[in-house]
């Protein structure tokens, strides 16, 4: 049988983050709905073997941070500034994709932005 279980993750293109002009990154829904031309969200299927081997580690950065306020993960833009700084540094140059919890998963922020179907799920 096929023992390879793969999960689809949405990741942000690192170049989108490097060049993002705003103070802090939008939420997943806003990125999905408002930035359709840039296509910043990349759907990546990772299977368990890849994760164990660390296949994607070199080019993928996972960022999970404490939300500074309940309804705003990055009110002062400090986290985005730090993230951009890293992505533009020599160490961050090879990063192609970024996974950030607020930007890559549907949140109920801004309040009520999830559709009725989302909420019913």
Steps between C-alpha positions, in 0.01 A plus 500: 500500500596863478631596840594851398270743674532846366356818645441817307638812658456852374823694507589852402744569225810639672531769233149621582610544862834661403323761288186545705452878546255492789578519869384151582389203295129457424304202623458189290151592374617846395804364321288238327232749396693823438836395357384270224728648233820448699395146596703522820344185646669181393331172574767251597431133554735359758508136583632353819815363337592845369453651843714234665775534240489876534459533124332838523692642793760678288249704304208529741478721807227428755405788723265451790480784743305624795230739390576839650130577536203260482383649171832610353812285488733785406357846581835680485637315200797383706464137403474575130804726527699220664376248245594723207837565658566129518373425149725772358803385698758258356355221715147564374582537131427135419155504661229465235190449711382626836236344723345741751202400709302824463567530126473134399198371692143628509445702816184663622671836450404759408197414715227338295713467187450125494192412302203324658618175341846542657345556842263205465782262417 
